[in-house]
């Protein structure tokens, strides 16, 4: 555990202490040095092992980088079609004089999207990306905008009906998911209310009205929301297509994953007498496998659909792709550095060390130590599912063995894992959202600062998780 503490301390000190000469405040350097600290503290000095760890980290985060790039392309398409202008204009027409109500409505829409899509990244990329413009026009900082979108999408992702966190925790506790889902409605509702009030009264001021930021032009000023949507509905077609594709892959009873389905039916190579589909080929390639992620493929399908439907996009295709690549570059470089840190943590056994730490505790220490370990893995990996698989697979049954109600244990596991994945320093969703904002506006966005802004939501999830360990 000492090595874990050292690595995290190095990351936070470098990232937060801007007075450190040359490197202070640089998230890139902070992530790299955290990985270096993990390697050196573990006695790993062979450069080849460092490279292997980096490649492993790149492979683990490949889908995030692909998501950032494809999301940037879709954002450029939305800008060229006027989708963003349509959304901004309609929202301003409806809620322009009530900025706090507007922000709560945006968070509610993101929450519903996360609940229906079952994934916070999907909600942020499909719906959240369309809210950046109106929030920027209100003169809210990019980091606060990222936190607002992150909290709305994250609360929605744990809210039933589509909730991977609850399903996984119920499975690991070997308990009926129905009562766990019932409790999840309550815990996610509480988290949403507190997060929405926090955003409305702390992150947003009453003078943050749409149009305050003169750098963002709000078109259709003076028009009614209904008129704006009627005149410009065609610009929303790619967005609705993307929503439909994502819903198809998540709604029970449908489960049609369009992107993988298409790639699985493309056969053009035979290996050892066996015909390989394009999907299998890409999925078996290190790092390139990120392209086979369901959400990434859904966005790619929407991009292709948009190019096929609108001649203007085909005409400006080169500018759209090059612009997206340039704007996504800052986000991708951060992920390259994060990949080294993550790969180093896995290569040096720091993830296993946290798990071993939790296993050697007594009953009360087990609850707090196990909860801490669960959140710590979420913090290090930025993944709720990884945290649950690494820690809760034994922590959950151990809780039940000490007399904790299985339903309560499952609820606690889902909430604690959700809390951990949103905490600094490696919340993957924040990296994605910051990358999309940076891509859309071409300005630097500090993901670590944004993670601290969204900490209240994580604290709420943590408190509810701990409560369920003792009721």
N, C-alpha and C positions, 0 to 999 in steps of 0.2 A: 504493500500500500504506500510505502514511502516513495517509491518511484512514481506512482500515480500522482501523489501530492506535488512532487517536485516538477513534473511535466506540466501540470495544470497551473502551478504557481508561475512558472516561466512564461507561459502563454499569457496569463492575465496581466502580469507585471509589464511585459513588453507592449501589449496591446493598449493598456490603460495609462501607462506613465509616458505621456508625450514628451516629457522633459529629457528622457534618455537620448543622448546624442545620436543622430542619424537613423536609429531604428525605432525610437519611441513612437507609439501610435500606429505602427504598421502592422496590419492584421496578417499580411503575407509573411513578414519576418517572424512574427509571433508564432504562427502555426508551424513554420519550419523549425524554429528553435525548440518548440515543444517536442517535436519529433526527434530532434537531435538529443535533447535532454533524456528522453526515454531510451534511446539507443545507448548513450554513454553510461547512464546509470545502470543499465543492464549488462554492461561489458561487451557490447557489440561494436567492434571497431572496423570490421571488414567492409570496405566500400561496396563490394558486390552484394552483401546482405542488405545494405541500405537501399541499393537499387531494386533488389527483389521486393523489399518491403514497400517501396514506392509504387512499383507496378501493381502489387496486390491492392494497395490503397486506391490507385487509379481505377482498378477493375471494380472495386466495391462502390465507388462513386461515379462510375461511368454513366449510369442512367441519369444522374443529376446534371452532369455536364451536357449530355444530349438534350435533356429537358430545357436547360438554359438556352442552348442554341436554337432548338426548334421553337421554343417560346418566344425568342427574339424575332425569329422569322415571322411567326404569326402576329406579333405585335406590329411589325413593319407593314404587314398586309392590312391589319386593322387601321393603321394610320393612313395608308394610301386609299383605302375604301371609304374612309370617313366614319368608321364604326365608333371610334373614340369620340369624335365630335357629336355624333348622334346621342350617345349615352350621356356625355357631359351636359349637352343642351337639355335633354329631357329631365335629368336629375335636378339641374339648376331651376328649370321651370317649375318643378313640383315642390322642391324643398329649399329653394335658394335662400329664403329668409330665416330658416331654422337649421343652422349648421349642425347642432348637436343631434337633433332628430335625424338629420340626413346621415350622419355617421352611424347612428344606431341602426338605421334602415339598411345601410350598406353591410354592416356586420351581420344583421339578421339574414340577409340574402345569402351571404357567404356561409353562414351557419347551416341554412337549409340546403345549400349546394353540397357542403361537406357531408351532411347527413344522408342525402340521396345518392351521392357519388361514392361515399364510403372512404374517401381519401382526401386528405388536406391539400396535397399537391395538385390533385385534379381540380379541386374547388378554386384554388388560388390561380391556376393557369387558365382555367376556362372562364371563370367569373371575375376573380380578383383583378386580372389584368385590365379589365374594362373600367375599373373604379379608380385607377391611378390618376387619370386626368382631372376628375372632379376634385379629388383630394389635393392634388398639387395646386389647382386653381384656388383652393382655400388657403394657400400659403402654409400648409402643414409640412414639416420637414420630411425628407425622404425616409429617414429612419423610423419616424413615427408612423408614416403611411405603411411601411413594411410591417410594423408591429400590429397595426389595426387589421390589416388583411390577414396576417398570420394568425391572430387570435380568433377572428371570425371563422376562418377555415379549419383551424385546429379543434375548436370546440365542436364544430359540426361533424368532424371526422370521428369523434368518440360518441356522438349522439346517434341512437338508433334511428332508422332501421338498419342502415349499412354501417356497422361498426366493427372493424377488424380487431381493435383493442379488446373489446368485450368478448368477442367470439374466441380469440386466442386465450385470454385469461380463463374463460370458462372451460375450455378444452384442457388446459394445463392443470386445472383444479379438478377435472373429471366431474363436473357438476352441471346440472340443467341450466342452459343459458337463459331461459325465459325470465326467471326472477332476477337474474343479473341485468338483463336488458331493462326490466322495469325500474330497477334502481338507477340504471344509467340515464334514463330520461330525467330523473330528478337531479343527479349530480351534474349532468351537462347543462341543464336549465339553470342551475345555481351558478355554474361557471360562466355561462353566457351573460346572465344578468349583471354579475359583478364585473366582468370584463367590459361589457358595454358601458356601464356607469363610469368605470375607470377611464375608458377612452373618451367618453362624452365630456367629462368634467376635468380630467387631468391632461390628456393629450391634446384635446381640442378646446379652444377658447371661443367665447360667444361672438368674437369679431372675426373668426375664421370663416367668413362667408364666401361662397363661390364667386370668383372674379377678383378676389383681393390680390392675388398674384398676377400682376399685369403681364408677366412673361407668357402666361398661358391664355391663348385666345379662346373665348367661349363663343362659338357660332350659334346662330339661331336665337340670339338674344331677343327677348320680347315675345317670342312665340310660345304657344301652349305645348305641353308635353305630348299630347295626343297628335297635334299637327306635325310636330317634329318627327315622330315615329312613323306616321303615315307617309310623309314625303321621302323618308330615307330608310325604309324598311329593308331595301335590298342590301344595304351595307351590313345588316345584321345576319345575313344568310350564313356566311362561314362560321360565325359564332354559334348559331343554332345547330348547324351541322356537327360541329365539334361536341356540343352538349349531347346531341343525340347519339353520337358514336361512343362517348364515354358512358352514357346511361346504358347503352346496349350491353356493355361489357360488365356492368355491375348489378343490374336488376335481376333478382332471382327469377327463373322461369324463362328468361331471354338468353342471357350469358353468351352473346355473340361478340367475340373480340375481333373486330373487323381487320385491324392491321395484321396481327399474327395469322388470321385465317387466310388473308391474301398471300402472305409470304410463304405459308405452309403449302400452298398449291402451286408455287413456282418451283419447278424442278429443272435444273439445267446442268447438273454435275453428278457424276457417279464415282463413289469412293469405295474401293474393295467390293465392287459388284453391287453396291447398294446405292440407290438413288437418294440424293440428299436435297432437301428443300432449302430454299434461300433462308428461311427462318432458322433451320437447324444449323446451317453454315455460319450465319452471323452470331447465333446464340453460343456457338462453341468457340468463338474467337475472343481472346482476352481484350478487354476495354471496348472493342467494337460491339460486344454483347449489350452494351447500354442502349443501342438502337432498337433492341427487341423488347424493351420495356413497354407494357401495355399503354401507359399514358403517353409516352413518347411517340409510339406508333399512331395513336389516336390523333395527336397533333399533326403528324406527318400526313395522315389521310386528309385532314382538314386543309392543310396547306396545298396539297395536290388538287383537292376539290375546288379551292378558291382560284387557283391558277387556271384550271380547266374552264371555270364558269365565267371569269372576268378577263376579257382580252387586254384591258389596261394593265393588269398585273403581269401578264406575259410580256407585254411591251417593255415594262420596267423591271423585269425579273432580275437582271444583273444588279441594278441599283438596290433592289430590295434585299437580295442575298448578301451583297457586300456590306450594306449598311447594318444588317443584322449581325454579321460576323464581327464588325468593328465594335458595335455596342455591347455584344456579349463577351468580348474579350476580357474586360475587367473581372467579370463574375467567374469566368472559366479559370483565370489565373489564380484567383483565391481558392478555387476548388482543387487546383493542382497542388497548392501548398497544403491544403487540408488533407489531401490524399496521402501525403508523406507522413503527416502526424498520425492519421488513422492506421496506415500500414505499419508504422513503427509500434503503435500500441498493440496491435495484433501480433507482430513478429516477436516482440519482447515479452509477451505473455501478460501484459498489464490487464487485459480484459479478464483472463483466467484468474489473476491475482485478486481482483475484486470479488469474483465468485467464491474463491476459496476463503476469503475473509468473512463473507457472510455465513459460510457453513459452520464456522467454529464458534458460534455465539450461543448464549443461553436464551431462554424464552423471551424475556423483555428486550434483551440486546438483539435477539434475532429479528424482532419486529422492526426496531429502529435501524439496526445494522443492515438487515435485508432490504428495507425500504431505501436506505441510503445507497446501497449497492445497486439496486434496481435503477434508481434515478441517475447514479453516476455512469452506469453503462449507457443510459439514454443520452447523457450529456456528452460522453466521449464519442458515441457513434451517430448521434442525431437520429436514432431510429427507435421507435416504440417497440416494434416487433423483435428487433435484435435484443433489446433489453429484456423483454419477456422471455425469449428463447434461451438467453444466456443465464438469467438469474431466476426468473419466476418458475421455470421448469422444475426447480428443486425448492425454491422459496415458498411457492404456493402449497405444495403437499406438506412441507414442514410446518406451515402455519396451521393447516387442518389437523395435523398430528398433535399440535399443542392445544387444540380445542376451539380454534377459530371456525366459525360457521363457513362452510365452503362457498356459499353465495357471497358472504361478506368478503372473504379472501379474494374471490374473483373480481369483485368490484374494486377492492383496494389495489389489486395488481394492475387493472386497466388504468385507473386514475394516476397511480404513481409512475407508470411507464409513460403516460401522456405528459405528466409533469416533467419528467427527465428529458424527453426528446426535445422540449422547447427551451431548455436552459442553455446558457453559454457553456462551452464554446463552439459546439458543432451542430446547432439546429439546422438540419438540411433544408427545411422549408424556408427558413429565413434567408439562407444562401440563394435559394431559387427566386424568391420574391425580390430580394435586393438586386439580383442579376437582371430580372425583367424590368425593374424600374430604371436601372442603369442603362439597359438596352434602349428603353423607350425615350429617355431624356438625355443620354450621353453624359451623365454626371456621376461622380463617385458616391457610392452609398456604403456606409459602414455597417456591415452585418452584425458585428459584435455589439455595437451600440444599440442596434434594433432589438437584439436578443434581451438586453437589459430592460428595454422599454416594455417588453412582453412578459417579463418575470411575474407580475401580479397574477396573470392567468395560471402560470405554472405553480405558484404558491397556493392558489385555490385548489388546484388538482391535488397537490401534495397534502394539504390539510384534510381534504375529504378522504384521501386514501388512508391516512393515518387514523382518522376517526373510525373507518370501517374495520381496522385491525383490532379495535377495542370494544365495539358495540356487540 
